[in-house]
């Protein structure tokens, strides 16, 4: 039933979604920052609760208190929504300015010159004929595939290295928080660097894949605490891929067919997961396991993570090649569009 809850909520609430034009666009960033702060606070609170449950024994009253505080944090974004509702006077002012804004937008759009064919919106077949599409697809296969292989085998990795069941369960729970921090942090940083310095987003995919390679190497070392440190690095970098890939897809191939192209590139995740989880990690684990099917020791996963470290490092080089191919496009087209939109 819990698995159906997200889909049911989406179907129930989709009729309340509407396009809303804020007459005071200067407040948009402030409201977005408020949502972001609440999200980070909620993630930090969940992390403290998960770690605290493994250190201290919480009674019934403590669990009720922590759950109530979590509900308050989850409901708190509604206070921002209620404060952002426009007043009647602002609606009248917006109606008076609407025609003027549309005229200014049209004139500024006419001034923008698109110096590259990448500035056009491509369909799926046109996108698949470009080298950029396949560079991004292969890079995502390396990053998302190895990340999923890591979290899917976290329990077996912990058991083979002597971690308790509680410790491995905690790592799996904390993975979602590292994942969130990666999505949030990479999105914020890449936006900031793109707006201020014109850095192309593929550069950040190259950096995160390089860092993920280090995380795989740390796990393969099987040193004390290596699984904790490695899972943090891999989890953050895995989440970063899911924040950067949609933005890069929309910027390189346009928004007209964004849904189709995005989901086509997202196929890289299950493809990579199958290759690494089944053909690499699963195969090597079965080869090293005893007749009882159990494997204990560093040899169970060391070679697997060395292979994934090498592959993600190769994906980093592929992403850097995509960065070199698109950095001029980002400076001449994407940054020009950003400057034009912020000037409105």
PyMOL commands that set and color helices and strands:
alter all, ss='L'
color gray80, all
select helices_A, chain A and resi 2-16+25-55+60-75+77-83+88-111+117-119+124-128+131-152+154-160+165-197+202-221+226-253+258-288+298-300+302-342
alter helices_A, ss='H'
color red, helices_A
deselect
rebuild
show_as cartoon
